[in-house]
């Protein structure tokens, strides 16, 4: 149990964070260790990853890799430097 949470509690906490990010037009990163896709030790956590991704897609969020998003942030950083 990550942070002592059940998968449902983890989903609820994650969705609350994503709602705050959305409110401010922010960006969030989702880091998921491959061991959490195994029901052997972490039953229910693999499904939670896909629920979060589908939630983001349903909210018209961009679901991209780090390599896809970095050029945007590099451009923005260079654009606003004095």
mmCIF file of the N, C-alpha and C atoms, coordinates in Angstrom:
data_MODEL
# 
_entry.id   MODEL 
# 
loop_
_atom_site.group_PDB 
_atom_site.id 
_atom_site.type_symbol 
_atom_site.label_atom_id 
_atom_site.label_alt_id 
_atom_site.label_comp_id 
_atom_site.label_asym_id 
_atom_site.label_entity_id 
_atom_site.label_seq_id 
_atom_site.pdbx_PDB_ins_code 
_atom_site.Cartn_x 
_atom_site.Cartn_y 
_atom_site.Cartn_z 
_atom_site.occupancy 
_atom_site.B_iso_or_equiv 
_atom_site.pdbx_formal_charge 
_atom_site.auth_seq_id 
_atom_site.auth_comp_id 
_atom_site.auth_asym_id 
_atom_site.auth_atom_id 
_atom_site.pdbx_PDB_model_num 
ATOM 1   N N  . UNK A 1 1  ? 0.841   -1.193  0.000   1.00 0.00 ? 1  UNK A N  1 
ATOM 2   C CA . UNK A 1 1  ? 0.000   0.000   0.000   1.00 0.00 ? 1  UNK A CA 1 
ATOM 3   C C  . UNK A 1 1  ? 0.878   1.245   0.000   1.00 0.00 ? 1  UNK A C  1 
ATOM 4   N N  . UNK A 1 2  ? 0.899   1.917   -1.115  1.00 0.00 ? 2  UNK A N  1 
ATOM 5   C CA . UNK A 1 2  ? 1.706   3.127   -1.228  1.00 0.00 ? 2  UNK A CA 1 
ATOM 6   C C  . UNK A 1 2  ? 1.133   4.200   -0.319  1.00 0.00 ? 2  UNK A C  1 
ATOM 7   N N  . UNK A 1 3  ? 1.982   4.762   0.538   1.00 0.00 ? 3  UNK A N  1 
ATOM 8   C CA . UNK A 1 3  ? 1.593   5.792   1.498   1.00 0.00 ? 3  UNK A CA 1 
ATOM 9   C C  . UNK A 1 3  ? 0.449   5.321   2.398   1.00 0.00 ? 3  UNK A C  1 
ATOM 10  N N  . UNK A 1 4  ? 0.281   4.007   2.514   1.00 0.00 ? 4  UNK A N  1 
ATOM 11  C CA . UNK A 1 4  ? -0.779  3.470   3.350   1.00 0.00 ? 4  UNK A CA 1 
ATOM 12  C C  . UNK A 1 4  ? -2.163  3.581   2.733   1.00 0.00 ? 4  UNK A C  1 
ATOM 13  N N  . UNK A 1 5  ? -2.226  3.875   1.439   1.00 0.00 ? 5  UNK A N  1 
ATOM 14  C CA . UNK A 1 5  ? -3.508  4.062   0.765   1.00 0.00 ? 5  UNK A CA 1 
ATOM 15  C C  . UNK A 1 5  ? -3.924  2.799   0.023   1.00 0.00 ? 5  UNK A C  1 
ATOM 16  N N  . UNK A 1 6  ? -5.216  2.598   -0.076  1.00 0.00 ? 6  UNK A N  1 
ATOM 17  C CA . UNK A 1 6  ? -5.743  1.566   -0.960  1.00 0.00 ? 6  UNK A CA 1 
ATOM 18  C C  . UNK A 1 6  ? -5.724  2.136   -2.379  1.00 0.00 ? 6  UNK A C  1 
ATOM 19  N N  . UNK A 1 7  ? -5.850  1.296   -3.404  1.00 0.00 ? 7  UNK A N  1 
ATOM 20  C CA . UNK A 1 7  ? -5.928  1.854   -4.757  1.00 0.00 ? 7  UNK A CA 1 
ATOM 21  C C  . UNK A 1 7  ? -7.055  2.878   -4.915  1.00 0.00 ? 7  UNK A C  1 
ATOM 22  N N  . UNK A 1 8  ? -8.200  2.648   -4.317  1.00 0.00 ? 8  UNK A N  1 
ATOM 23  C CA . UNK A 1 8  ? -9.310  3.612   -4.428  1.00 0.00 ? 8  UNK A CA 1 
ATOM 24  C C  . UNK A 1 8  ? -8.954  4.931   -3.758  1.00 0.00 ? 8  UNK A C  1 
ATOM 25  N N  . UNK A 1 9  ? -8.331  4.870   -2.595  1.00 0.00 ? 9  UNK A N  1 
ATOM 26  C CA . UNK A 1 9  ? -7.910  6.102   -1.919  1.00 0.00 ? 9  UNK A CA 1 
ATOM 27  C C  . UNK A 1 9  ? -6.844  6.821   -2.738  1.00 0.00 ? 9  UNK A C  1 
ATOM 28  N N  . UNK A 1 10 ? -5.956  6.052   -3.377  1.00 0.00 ? 10 UNK A N  1 
ATOM 29  C CA . UNK A 1 10 ? -4.946  6.643   -4.248  1.00 0.00 ? 10 UNK A CA 1 
ATOM 30  C C  . UNK A 1 10 ? -5.572  7.332   -5.445  1.00 0.00 ? 10 UNK A C  1 
ATOM 31  N N  . UNK A 1 11 ? -6.600  6.708   -6.007  1.00 0.00 ? 11 UNK A N  1 
ATOM 32  C CA . UNK A 1 11 ? -7.320  7.312   -7.126  1.00 0.00 ? 11 UNK A CA 1 
ATOM 33  C C  . UNK A 1 11 ? -7.985  8.614   -6.696  1.00 0.00 ? 11 UNK A C  1 
ATOM 34  N N  . UNK A 1 12 ? -8.666  8.582   -5.583  1.00 0.00 ? 12 UNK A N  1 
ATOM 35  C CA . UNK A 1 12 ? -9.352  9.784   -5.091  1.00 0.00 ? 12 UNK A CA 1 
ATOM 36  C C  . UNK A 1 12 ? -8.364  10.918  -4.841  1.00 0.00 ? 12 UNK A C  1 
ATOM 37  N N  . UNK A 1 13 ? -7.232  10.608  -4.219  1.00 0.00 ? 13 UNK A N  1 
ATOM 38  C CA . UNK A 1 13 ? -6.218  11.626  -3.931  1.00 0.00 ? 13 UNK A CA 1 
ATOM 39  C C  . UNK A 1 13 ? -5.619  12.164  -5.230  1.00 0.00 ? 13 UNK A C  1 
ATOM 40  N N  . UNK A 1 14 ? -5.359  11.287  -6.170  1.00 0.00 ? 14 UNK A N  1 
ATOM 41  C CA . UNK A 1 14 ? -4.778  11.693  -7.451  1.00 0.00 ? 14 UNK A CA 1 
ATOM 42  C C  . UNK A 1 14 ? -5.736  12.571  -8.244  1.00 0.00 ? 14 UNK A C  1 
ATOM 43  N N  . UNK A 1 15 ? -7.004  12.214  -8.255  1.00 0.00 ? 15 UNK A N  1 
ATOM 44  C CA . UNK A 1 15 ? -7.996  13.013  -8.974  1.00 0.00 ? 15 UNK A CA 1 
ATOM 45  C C  . UNK A 1 15 ? -8.136  14.402  -8.358  1.00 0.00 ? 15 UNK A C  1 
ATOM 46  N N  . UNK A 1 16 ? -8.047  14.483  -7.036  1.00 0.00 ? 16 UNK A N  1 
ATOM 47  C CA . UNK A 1 16 ? -8.117  15.789  -6.377  1.00 0.00 ? 16 UNK A CA 1 
ATOM 48  C C  . UNK A 1 16 ? -6.947  16.668  -6.805  1.00 0.00 ? 16 UNK A C  1 
ATOM 49  N N  . UNK A 1 17 ? -5.770  16.077  -6.917  1.00 0.00 ? 17 UNK A N  1 
ATOM 50  C CA . UNK A 1 17 ? -4.594  16.826  -7.365  1.00 0.00 ? 17 UNK A CA 1 
ATOM 51  C C  . UNK A 1 17 ? -4.768  17.260  -8.813  1.00 0.00 ? 17 UNK A C  1 
ATOM 52  N N  . UNK A 1 18 ? -5.226  16.354  -9.659  1.00 0.00 ? 18 UNK A N  1 
ATOM 53  C CA . UNK A 1 18 ? -5.419  16.699  -11.067 1.00 0.00 ? 18 UNK A CA 1 
ATOM 54  C C  . UNK A 1 18 ? -6.458  17.796  -11.252 1.00 0.00 ? 18 UNK A C  1 
ATOM 55  N N  . UNK A 1 19 ? -7.466  17.826  -10.410 1.00 0.00 ? 19 UNK A N  1 
ATOM 56  C CA . UNK A 1 19 ? -8.463  18.901  -10.478 1.00 0.00 ? 19 UNK A CA 1 
ATOM 57  C C  . UNK A 1 19 ? -7.827  20.249  -10.140 1.00 0.00 ? 19 UNK A C  1 
ATOM 58  N N  . UNK A 1 20 ? -6.935  20.276  -9.172  1.00 0.00 ? 20 UNK A N  1 
ATOM 59  C CA . UNK A 1 20 ? -6.232  21.520  -8.834  1.00 0.00 ? 20 UNK A CA 1 
ATOM 60  C C  . UNK A 1 20 ? -5.335  21.956  -9.990  1.00 0.00 ? 20 UNK A C  1 
ATOM 61  N N  . UNK A 1 21 ? -4.641  21.018  -10.587 1.00 0.00 ? 21 UNK A N  1 
ATOM 62  C CA . UNK A 1 21 ? -3.781  21.324  -11.728 1.00 0.00 ? 21 UNK A CA 1 
ATOM 63  C C  . UNK A 1 21 ? -4.616  21.905  -12.863 1.00 0.00 ? 21 UNK A C  1 
ATOM 64  N N  . UNK A 1 22 ? -5.752  21.294  -13.130 1.00 0.00 ? 22 UNK A N  1 
ATOM 65  C CA . UNK A 1 22 ? -6.640  21.761  -14.197 1.00 0.00 ? 22 UNK A CA 1 
ATOM 66  C C  . UNK A 1 22 ? -7.140  23.178  -13.918 1.00 0.00 ? 22 UNK A C  1 
ATOM 67  N N  . UNK A 1 23 ? -7.473  23.456  -12.675 1.00 0.00 ? 23 UNK A N  1 
ATOM 68  C CA . UNK A 1 23 ? -7.996  24.763  -12.289 1.00 0.00 ? 23 UNK A CA 1 
ATOM 69  C C  . UNK A 1 23 ? -7.031  25.894  -12.672 1.00 0.00 ? 23 UNK A C  1 
ATOM 70  N N  . UNK A 1 24 ? -5.733  25.601  -12.620 1.00 0.00 ? 24 UNK A N  1 
ATOM 71  C CA . UNK A 1 24 ? -4.734  26.623  -12.902 1.00 0.00 ? 24 UNK A CA 1 
ATOM 72  C C  . UNK A 1 24 ? -4.040  26.417  -14.251 1.00 0.00 ? 24 UNK A C  1 
ATOM 73  N N  . UNK A 1 25 ? -4.655  25.572  -15.109 1.00 0.00 ? 25 UNK A N  1 
ATOM 74  C CA . UNK A 1 25 ? -4.077  25.276  -16.426 1.00 0.00 ? 25 UNK A CA 1 
ATOM 75  C C  . UNK A 1 25 ? -2.627  24.822  -16.318 1.00 0.00 ? 25 UNK A C  1 
ATOM 76  N N  . UNK A 1 26 ? -2.375  23.982  -15.344 1.00 0.00 ? 26 UNK A N  1 
ATOM 77  C CA . UNK A 1 26 ? -1.021  23.515  -15.089 1.00 0.00 ? 26 UNK A CA 1 
ATOM 78  C C  . UNK A 1 26 ? -0.696  22.222  -15.807 1.00 0.00 ? 26 UNK A C  1 
ATOM 79  N N  . UNK A 1 27 ? 0.427   21.662  -15.436 1.00 0.00 ? 27 UNK A N  1 
ATOM 80  C CA . UNK A 1 27 ? 0.898   20.398  -15.993 1.00 0.00 ? 27 UNK A CA 1 
ATOM 81  C C  . UNK A 1 27 ? 1.226   19.462  -14.841 1.00 0.00 ? 27 UNK A C  1 
ATOM 82  N N  . UNK A 1 28 ? 1.008   18.193  -15.054 1.00 0.00 ? 28 UNK A N  1 
ATOM 83  C CA . UNK A 1 28 ? 1.314   17.187  -14.045 1.00 0.00 ? 28 UNK A CA 1 
ATOM 84  C C  . UNK A 1 28 ? 2.069   16.041  -14.712 1.00 0.00 ? 28 UNK A C  1 
ATOM 85  N N  . UNK A 1 29 ? 2.941   15.429  -13.956 1.00 0.00 ? 29 UNK A N  1 
ATOM 86  C CA . UNK A 1 29 ? 3.673   14.257  -14.444 1.00 0.00 ? 29 UNK A CA 1 
ATOM 87  C C  . UNK A 1 29 ? 3.211   13.042  -13.647 1.00 0.00 ? 29 UNK A C  1 
ATOM 88  N N  . UNK A 1 30 ? 3.066   11.958  -14.337 1.00 0.00 ? 30 UNK A N  1 
ATOM 89  C CA . UNK A 1 30 ? 2.625   10.718  -13.706 1.00 0.00 ? 30 UNK A CA 1 
ATOM 90  C C  . UNK A 1 30 ? 3.761   9.710   -13.820 1.00 0.00 ? 30 UNK A C  1 
ATOM 91  N N  . UNK A 1 31 ? 4.408   9.426   -12.702 1.00 0.00 ? 31 UNK A N  1 
ATOM 92  C CA . UNK A 1 31 ? 5.501   8.465   -12.652 1.00 0.00 ? 31 UNK A CA 1 
ATOM 93  C C  . UNK A 1 31 ? 4.960   7.172   -12.076 1.00 0.00 ? 31 UNK A C  1 
ATOM 94  N N  . UNK A 1 32 ? 5.070   6.106   -12.843 1.00 0.00 ? 32 UNK A N  1 
ATOM 95  C CA . UNK A 1 32 ? 4.509   4.822   -12.425 1.00 0.00 ? 32 UNK A CA 1 
ATOM 96  C C  . UNK A 1 32 ? 5.580   3.757   -12.561 1.00 0.00 ? 32 UNK A C  1 
ATOM 97  N N  . UNK A 1 33 ? 5.978   3.169   -11.465 1.00 0.00 ? 33 UNK A N  1 
ATOM 98  C CA . UNK A 1 33 ? 6.990   2.111   -11.504 1.00 0.00 ? 33 UNK A CA 1 
ATOM 99  C C  . UNK A 1 33 ? 6.374   0.836   -12.073 1.00 0.00 ? 33 UNK A C  1 
ATOM 100 N N  . UNK A 1 34 ? 7.130   0.149   -12.907 1.00 0.00 ? 34 UNK A N  1 
ATOM 101 C CA . UNK A 1 34 ? 6.589   -1.032  -13.590 1.00 0.00 ? 34 UNK A CA 1 
ATOM 102 C C  . UNK A 1 34 ? 6.133   -2.120  -12.630 1.00 0.00 ? 34 UNK A C  1 
ATOM 103 N N  . UNK A 1 35 ? 6.697   -2.194  -11.447 1.00 0.00 ? 35 UNK A N  1 
ATOM 104 C CA . UNK A 1 35 ? 6.288   -3.229  -10.487 1.00 0.00 ? 35 UNK A CA 1 
ATOM 105 C C  . UNK A 1 35 ? 4.839   -3.042  -10.034 1.00 0.00 ? 35 UNK A C  1 
ATOM 106 N N  . UNK A 1 36 ? 4.309   -1.837  -10.150 1.00 0.00 ? 36 UNK A N  1 
ATOM 107 C CA . UNK A 1 36 ? 2.928   -1.583  -9.724  1.00 0.00 ? 36 UNK A CA 1 
ATOM 108 C C  . UNK A 1 36 ? 1.895   -2.084  -10.735 1.00 0.00 ? 36 UNK A C  1 
ATOM 109 N N  . UNK A 1 37 ? 2.366   -2.579  -11.876 1.00 0.00 ? 37 UNK A N  1 
ATOM 110 C CA . UNK A 1 37 ? 1.448   -3.191  -12.840 1.00 0.00 ? 37 UNK A CA 1 
ATOM 111 C C  . UNK A 1 37 ? 1.207   -4.660  -12.537 1.00 0.00 ? 37 UNK A C  1 
ATOM 112 N N  . UNK A 1 38 ? 1.922   -5.193  -11.575 1.00 0.00 ? 38 UNK A N  1 
ATOM 113 C CA . UNK A 1 38 ? 1.780   -6.603  -11.208 1.00 0.00 ? 38 UNK A CA 1 
ATOM 114 C C  . UNK A 1 38 ? 0.787   -6.749  -10.068 1.00 0.00 ? 38 UNK A C  1 
ATOM 115 N N  . UNK A 1 39 ? -0.203  -7.608  -10.269 1.00 0.00 ? 39 UNK A N  1 
ATOM 116 C CA . UNK A 1 39 ? -1.158  -7.872  -9.198  1.00 0.00 ? 39 UNK A CA 1 
ATOM 117 C C  . UNK A 1 39 ? -0.574  -8.784  -8.121  1.00 0.00 ? 39 UNK A C  1 
ATOM 118 N N  . UNK A 1 40 ? 0.615   -9.331  -8.390  1.00 0.00 ? 40 UNK A N  1 
ATOM 119 C CA . UNK A 1 40 ? 1.242   -10.228 -7.424  1.00 0.00 ? 40 UNK A CA 1 
ATOM 120 C C  . UNK A 1 40 ? 1.441   -9.521  -6.089  1.00 0.00 ? 40 UNK A C  1 
ATOM 121 N N  . UNK A 1 41 ? 1.981   -8.313  -6.123  1.00 0.00 ? 41 UNK A N  1 
ATOM 122 C CA . UNK A 1 41 ? 2.252   -7.581  -4.894  1.00 0.00 ? 41 UNK A CA 1 
ATOM 123 C C  . UNK A 1 41 ? 1.407   -6.317  -4.748  1.00 0.00 ? 41 UNK A C  1 
ATOM 124 N N  . UNK A 1 42 ? 0.949   -5.773  -5.881  1.00 0.00 ? 42 UNK A N  1 
ATOM 125 C CA . UNK A 1 42 ? 0.252   -4.484  -5.852  1.00 0.00 ? 42 UNK A CA 1 
ATOM 126 C C  . UNK A 1 42 ? -1.090  -4.567  -6.564  1.00 0.00 ? 42 UNK A C  1 
ATOM 127 N N  . UNK A 1 43 ? -1.940  -5.417  -6.114  1.00 0.00 ? 43 UNK A N  1 
ATOM 128 C CA . UNK A 1 43 ? -3.251  -5.620  -6.751  1.00 0.00 ? 43 UNK A CA 1 
ATOM 129 C C  . UNK A 1 43 ? -4.042  -4.315  -6.803  1.00 0.00 ? 43 UNK A C  1 
ATOM 130 N N  . UNK A 1 44 ? -4.527  -3.997  -7.997  1.00 0.00 ? 44 UNK A N  1 
ATOM 131 C CA . UNK A 1 44 ? -5.370  -2.823  -8.178  1.00 0.00 ? 44 UNK A CA 1 
ATOM 132 C C  . UNK A 1 44 ? -4.651  -1.565  -8.593  1.00 0.00 ? 44 UNK A C  1 
ATOM 133 N N  . UNK A 1 45 ? -3.342  -1.502  -8.376  1.00 0.00 ? 45 UNK A N  1 
ATOM 134 C CA . UNK A 1 45 ? -2.618  -0.270  -8.680  1.00 0.00 ? 45 UNK A CA 1 
ATOM 135 C C  . UNK A 1 45 ? -2.364  -0.092  -10.166 1.00 0.00 ? 45 UNK A C  1 
ATOM 136 N N  . UNK A 1 46 ? -2.187  -1.164  -10.903 1.00 0.00 ? 46 UNK A N  1 
ATOM 137 C CA . UNK A 1 46 ? -1.989  -1.049  -12.356 1.00 0.00 ? 46 UNK A CA 1 
ATOM 138 C C  . UNK A 1 46 ? -3.200  -0.456  -13.034 1.00 0.00 ? 46 UNK A C  1 
ATOM 139 N N  . UNK A 1 47 ? -4.380  -0.890  -12.621 1.00 0.00 ? 47 UNK A N  1 
ATOM 140 C CA . UNK A 1 47 ? -5.622  -0.359  -13.190 1.00 0.00 ? 47 UNK A CA 1 
ATOM 141 C C  . UNK A 1 47 ? -5.774  1.130   -12.896 1.00 0.00 ? 47 UNK A C  1 
ATOM 142 N N  . UNK A 1 48 ? -5.277  1.543   -11.748 1.00 0.00 ? 48 UNK A N  1 
ATOM 143 C CA . UNK A 1 48 ? -5.383  2.944   -11.353 1.00 0.00 ? 48 UNK A CA 1 
ATOM 144 C C  . UNK A 1 48 ? -4.633  3.841   -12.335 1.00 0.00 ? 48 UNK A C  1 
ATOM 145 N N  . UNK A 1 49 ? -3.485  3.393   -12.816 1.00 0.00 ? 49 UNK A N  1 
ATOM 146 C CA . UNK A 1 49 ? -2.725  4.157   -13.803 1.00 0.00 ? 49 UNK A CA 1 
ATOM 147 C C  . UNK A 1 49 ? -3.596  4.449   -15.025 1.00 0.00 ? 49 UNK A C  1 
ATOM 148 N N  . UNK A 1 50 ? -4.241  3.413   -15.544 1.00 0.00 ? 50 UNK A N  1 
ATOM 149 C CA . UNK A 1 50 ? -5.056  3.591   -16.740 1.00 0.00 ? 50 UNK A CA 1 
ATOM 150 C C  . UNK A 1 50 ? -6.296  4.435   -16.459 1.00 0.00 ? 50 UNK A C  1 
ATOM 151 N N  . UNK A 1 51 ? -6.836  4.345   -15.261 1.00 0.00 ? 51 UNK A N  1 
ATOM 152 C CA . UNK A 1 51 ? -7.963  5.206   -14.899 1.00 0.00 ? 51 UNK A CA 1 
ATOM 153 C C  . UNK A 1 51 ? -7.542  6.674   -14.904 1.00 0.00 ? 51 UNK A C  1 
ATOM 154 N N  . UNK A 1 52 ? -6.345  6.948   -14.403 1.00 0.00 ? 52 UNK A N  1 
ATOM 155 C CA . UNK A 1 52 ? -5.862  8.329   -14.380 1.00 0.00 ? 52 UNK A CA 1 
ATOM 156 C C  . UNK A 1 52 ? -5.598  8.847   -15.793 1.00 0.00 ? 52 UNK A C  1 
ATOM 157 N N  . UNK A 1 53 ? -4.991  8.027   -16.620 1.00 0.00 ? 53 UNK A N  1 
ATOM 158 C CA . UNK A 1 53 ? -4.735  8.441   -18.011 1.00 0.00 ? 53 UNK A CA 1 
ATOM 159 C C  . UNK A 1 53 ? -6.053  8.692   -18.732 1.00 0.00 ? 53 UNK A C  1 
ATOM 160 N N  . UNK A 1 54 ? -6.997  7.799   -18.574 1.00 0.00 ? 54 UNK A N  1 
ATOM 161 C CA . UNK A 1 54 ? -8.302  7.982   -19.221 1.00 0.00 ? 54 UNK A CA 1 
ATOM 162 C C  . UNK A 1 54 ? -9.033  9.204   -18.685 1.00 0.00 ? 54 UNK A C  1 
ATOM 163 N N  . UNK A 1 55 ? -8.895  9.482   -17.404 1.00 0.00 ? 55 UNK A N  1 
ATOM 164 C CA . UNK A 1 55 ? -9.492  10.686  -16.832 1.00 0.00 ? 55 UNK A CA 1 
ATOM 165 C C  . UNK A 1 55 ? -8.904  11.929  -17.508 1.00 0.00 ? 55 UNK A C  1 
ATOM 166 N N  . UNK A 1 56 ? -7.588  11.962  -17.633 1.00 0.00 ? 56 UNK A N  1 
ATOM 167 C CA . UNK A 1 56 ? -6.930  13.113  -18.258 1.00 0.00 ? 56 UNK A CA 1 
ATOM 168 C C  . UNK A 1 56 ? -7.390  13.291  -19.702 1.00 0.00 ? 56 UNK A C  1 
ATOM 169 N N  . UNK A 1 57 ? -7.477  12.198  -20.436 1.00 0.00 ? 57 UNK A N  1 
ATOM 170 C CA . UNK A 1 57 ? -7.947  12.268  -21.812 1.00 0.00 ? 57 UNK A CA 1 
ATOM 171 C C  . UNK A 1 57 ? -9.384  12.776  -21.850 1.00 0.00 ? 57 UNK A C  1 
ATOM 172 N N  . UNK A 1 58 ? -10.214 12.288  -20.948 1.00 0.00 ? 58 UNK A N  1 
ATOM 173 C CA . UNK A 1 58 ? -11.606 12.721  -20.883 1.00 0.00 ? 58 UNK A CA 1 
ATOM 174 C C  . UNK A 1 58 ? -11.771 14.187  -20.528 1.00 0.00 ? 58 UNK A C  1 
ATOM 175 N N  . UNK A 1 59 ? -10.773 14.757  -19.877 1.00 0.00 ? 59 UNK A N  1 
ATOM 176 C CA . UNK A 1 59 ? -10.795 16.180  -19.521 1.00 0.00 ? 59 UNK A CA 1 
ATOM 177 C C  . UNK A 1 59 ? -10.073 17.039  -20.563 1.00 0.00 ? 59 UNK A C  1 
ATOM 178 N N  . UNK A 1 60 ? -9.829  16.452  -21.740 1.00 0.00 ? 60 UNK A N  1 
ATOM 179 C CA . UNK A 1 60 ? -9.119  17.114  -22.826 1.00 0.00 ? 60 UNK A CA 1 
ATOM 180 C C  . UNK A 1 60 ? -7.683  17.479  -22.446 1.00 0.00 ? 60 UNK A C  1 
ATOM 181 N N  . UNK A 1 61 ? -7.106  16.708  -21.552 1.00 0.00 ? 61 UNK A N  1 
ATOM 182 C CA . UNK A 1 61 ? -5.709  16.911  -21.186 1.00 0.00 ? 61 UNK A CA 1 
ATOM 183 C C  . UNK A 1 61 ? -4.791  16.273  -22.219 1.00 0.00 ? 61 UNK A C  1 
ATOM 184 N N  . UNK A 1 62 ? -3.622  16.823  -22.364 1.00 0.00 ? 62 UNK A N  1 
ATOM 185 C CA . UNK A 1 62 ? -2.627  16.246  -23.271 1.00 0.00 ? 62 UNK A CA 1 
ATOM 186 C C  . UNK A 1 62 ? -1.873  15.164  -22.505 1.00 0.00 ? 62 UNK A C  1 
ATOM 187 N N  . UNK A 1 63 ? -1.885  13.969  -23.029 1.00 0.00 ? 63 UNK A N  1 
ATOM 188 C CA . UNK A 1 63 ? -1.145  12.865  -22.429 1.00 0.00 ? 63 UNK A CA 1 
ATOM 189 C C  . UNK A 1 63 ? 0.009   12.562  -23.368 1.00 0.00 ? 63 UNK A C  1 
ATOM 190 N N  . UNK A 1 64 ? 1.199   12.988  -22.957 1.00 0.00 ? 64 UNK A N  1 
ATOM 191 C CA . UNK A 1 64 ? 2.370   12.891  -23.813 1.00 0.00 ? 64 UNK A CA 1 
ATOM 192 C C  . UNK A 1 64 ? 3.559   12.380  -23.006 1.00 0.00 ? 64 UNK A C  1 
ATOM 193 N N  . UNK A 1 65 ? 4.598   11.997  -23.723 1.00 0.00 ? 65 UNK A N  1 
ATOM 194 C CA . UNK A 1 65 ? 5.831   11.580  -23.074 1.00 0.00 ? 65 UNK A CA 1 
ATOM 195 C C  . UNK A 1 65 ? 6.659   12.810  -22.703 1.00 0.00 ? 65 UNK A C  1 
ATOM 196 N N  . UNK A 1 66 ? 7.647   12.614  -21.870 1.00 0.00 ? 66 UNK A N  1 
ATOM 197 C CA . UNK A 1 66 ? 8.536   13.726  -21.492 1.00 0.00 ? 66 UNK A CA 1 
ATOM 198 C C  . UNK A 1 66 ? 9.243   14.298  -22.712 1.00 0.00 ? 66 UNK A C  1 
ATOM 199 N N  . UNK A 1 67 ? 9.666   13.423  -23.619 1.00 0.00 ? 67 UNK A N  1 
ATOM 200 C CA . UNK A 1 67 ? 10.378  13.914  -24.806 1.00 0.00 ? 67 UNK A CA 1 
ATOM 201 C C  . UNK A 1 67 ? 9.467   14.746  -25.707 1.00 0.00 ? 67 UNK A C  1 
ATOM 202 N N  . UNK A 1 68 ? 8.164   14.501  -25.653 1.00 0.00 ? 68 UNK A N  1 
ATOM 203 C CA . UNK A 1 68 ? 7.236   15.281  -26.461 1.00 0.00 ? 68 UNK A CA 1 
ATOM 204 C C  . UNK A 1 68 ? 6.943   16.648  -25.847 1.00 0.00 ? 68 UNK A C  1 
ATOM 205 N N  . UNK A 1 69 ? 6.990   16.755  -24.540 1.00 0.00 ? 69 UNK A N  1 
ATOM 206 C CA . UNK A 1 69 ? 6.619   18.009  -23.887 1.00 0.00 ? 69 UNK A CA 1 
ATOM 207 C C  . UNK A 1 69 ? 7.811   18.942  -23.663 1.00 0.00 ? 69 UNK A C  1 
ATOM 208 N N  . UNK A 1 70 ? 9.011   18.407  -23.558 1.00 0.00 ? 70 UNK A N  1 
ATOM 209 C CA . UNK A 1 70 ? 10.177  19.236  -23.245 1.00 0.00 ? 70 UNK A CA 1 
ATOM 210 C C  . UNK A 1 70 ? 10.422  20.361  -24.243 1.00 0.00 ? 70 UNK A C  1 
ATOM 211 N N  . UNK A 1 71 ? 10.292  20.139  -25.546 1.00 0.00 ? 71 UNK A N  1 
ATOM 212 C CA . UNK A 1 71 ? 10.506  21.270  -26.460 1.00 0.00 ? 71 UNK A CA 1 
ATOM 213 C C  . UNK A 1 71 ? 9.558   22.444  -26.187 1.00 0.00 ? 71 UNK A C  1 
ATOM 214 N N  . UNK A 1 72 ? 8.341   22.168  -25.753 1.00 0.00 ? 72 UNK A N  1 
ATOM 215 C CA . UNK A 1 72 ? 7.400   23.238  -25.425 1.00 0.00 ? 72 UNK A CA 1 
ATOM 216 C C  . UNK A 1 72 ? 7.914   24.072  -24.260 1.00 0.00 ? 72 UNK A C  1 
ATOM 217 N N  . UNK A 1 73 ? 8.370   23.400  -23.199 1.00 0.00 ? 73 UNK A N  1 
ATOM 218 C CA . UNK A 1 73 ? 8.853   24.132  -22.034 1.00 0.00 ? 73 UNK A CA 1 
ATOM 219 C C  . UNK A 1 73 ? 10.161  24.845  -22.330 1.00 0.00 ? 73 UNK A C  1 
ATOM 220 N N  . UNK A 1 74 ? 11.009  24.252  -23.134 1.00 0.00 ? 74 UNK A N  1 
ATOM 221 C CA . UNK A 1 74 ? 12.251  24.914  -23.517 1.00 0.00 ? 74 UNK A CA 1 
ATOM 222 C C  . UNK A 1 74 ? 11.938  26.169  -24.313 1.00 0.00 ? 74 UNK A C  1 
ATOM 223 N N  . UNK A 1 75 ? 10.984  26.080  -25.226 1.00 0.00 ? 75 UNK A N  1 
ATOM 224 C CA . UNK A 1 75 ? 10.566  27.249  -26.014 1.00 0.00 ? 75 UNK A CA 1 
ATOM 225 C C  . UNK A 1 75 ? 10.005  28.330  -25.107 1.00 0.00 ? 75 UNK A C  1 
ATOM 226 N N  . UNK A 1 76 ? 9.127   27.947  -24.193 1.00 0.00 ? 76 UNK A N  1 
ATOM 227 C CA . UNK A 1 76 ? 8.504   28.924  -23.295 1.00 0.00 ? 76 UNK A CA 1 
ATOM 228 C C  . UNK A 1 76 ? 9.554   29.596  -22.424 1.00 0.00 ? 76 UNK A C  1 
ATOM 229 N N  . UNK A 1 77 ? 10.507  28.828  -21.920 1.00 0.00 ? 77 UNK A N  1 
ATOM 230 C CA . UNK A 1 77 ? 11.557  29.389  -21.066 1.00 0.00 ? 77 UNK A CA 1 
ATOM 231 C C  . UNK A 1 77 ? 12.374  30.414  -21.845 1.00 0.00 ? 77 UNK A C  1 
ATOM 232 N N  . UNK A 1 78 ? 12.779  30.061  -23.048 1.00 0.00 ? 78 UNK A N  1 
ATOM 233 C CA . UNK A 1 78 ? 13.589  30.976  -23.867 1.00 0.00 ? 78 UNK A CA 1 
ATOM 234 C C  . UNK A 1 78 ? 12.782  32.184  -24.328 1.00 0.00 ? 78 UNK A C  1 
ATOM 235 N N  . UNK A 1 79 ? 11.507  31.995  -24.541 1.00 0.00 ? 79 UNK A N  1 
ATOM 236 C CA . UNK A 1 79 ? 10.629  33.071  -25.034 1.00 0.00 ? 79 UNK A CA 1 
ATOM 237 C C  . UNK A 1 79 ? 10.504  34.201  -24.017 1.00 0.00 ? 79 UNK A C  1 
ATOM 238 N N  . UNK A 1 80 ? 10.482  33.875  -22.735 1.00 0.00 ? 80 UNK A N  1 
ATOM 239 C CA . UNK A 1 80 ? 10.213  34.874  -21.698 1.00 0.00 ? 80 UNK A CA 1 
ATOM 240 C C  . UNK A 1 80 ? 11.455  35.366  -20.974 1.00 0.00 ? 80 UNK A C  1 
ATOM 241 N N  . UNK A 1 81 ? 12.628  34.930  -21.386 1.00 0.00 ? 81 UNK A N  1 
ATOM 242 C CA . UNK A 1 81 ? 13.831  35.424  -20.741 1.00 0.00 ? 81 UNK A CA 1 
ATOM 243 C C  . UNK A 1 81 ? 14.132  36.836  -21.219 1.00 0.00 ? 81 UNK A C  1 
ATOM 244 N N  . UNK A 1 82 ? 14.582  37.696  -20.299 1.00 0.00 ? 82 UNK A N  1 
ATOM 245 C CA . UNK A 1 82 ? 14.910  39.080  -20.706 1.00 0.00 ? 82 UNK A CA 1 
ATOM 246 C C  . UNK A 1 82 ? 16.149  39.132  -21.594 1.00 0.00 ? 82 UNK A C  1 
# 
